[in-house]
Amino acid sequence: MGGYIFVLFQLIMRKMVCPQCKVGAFFVMNGQGERLPVYISDKGEIVPKDGTSSLEGYDQDTVYCLCCSWRGTPKRLVKY
């Protein structure tokens, strides 16, 4: 049941998009170079795409767009 609520929450919540390509798919990286797919809420919060994943150990100061070469802080994203 918790998984269904999380999916509904994702569908309802507005997301921030890339200022370059206007897509809302991002990832963050950790010190080992591992990528974690995320999206950014309209409040600027970084949220893992997989509800069971943790942001612990990942650099949350820089997000990378999955669709183009843009990278930057979540504050530079635009509202959808």
N, C-alpha and C positions, 0 to 999 in steps of 0.2 A: 504493500500500500504506500509506503514512504517513497518508493521509486516513482509511482504515478503522480504523487503530489509534486515531486521535484520536476518532473517533465512538464506538468501544468504550469508550474511557477516559471519555467524557462520560456514557455510559449506566451505567457502574459507579460512578463517583464520586458521593458524596452531595453535595447542594447545600443552601445556606442559602436560607431563604424570607423573604418580607416579614412583619414582625411584625403588620401590619394586615390584609392579605388572604390571607396564606399561599401566595402564588405566587412562584416562583423566577425570574422574568424581570425583568431590570434593564437599565439603560443608564447609561453615564458620558458626560460632556460635555467638550468642549475649549473653548478660548477663543473660537472662532468660532461656538459654539453647535451644533456637529455632535454627533450622538448615535452611540454605539457600543454595540450590544447585547452584554450580558455576563451571566454568571452568577457566583455566588460559591461557591467550594468550601467544604466543611465545615471547612477550615483557615483560612478567611477570605481566600483568594486570589481576586483578580478575574481572570476568564478570559474572553477574547472568545469569543462564540458561533461566529464564523468563525475557524477555526484559523490562517488566514493573516493576520489583522489584528493590528495592534500597538497597545499601550496608550500608546505614546509620544505625549506632548502632551495626554493626557486627564487630567482631575482624578480621582484615585483616592481622594480623601478623602470624596467624596459620591457615593452611588449613588442612582438614581431607579427606583422600581418602574414597570414598564410597564403594570400593571393598575389601580393606584389612585394616589392623590395622595402616597403616602409617599415621603420622601427622608431620607437620613441616612448615617451611617458604616456600613461593612460590619460593624463590631463590634456593632451594634444588631440585626442579623438573628438569626433563630432557626433551629435545626436542624430539618430535615425529618424 
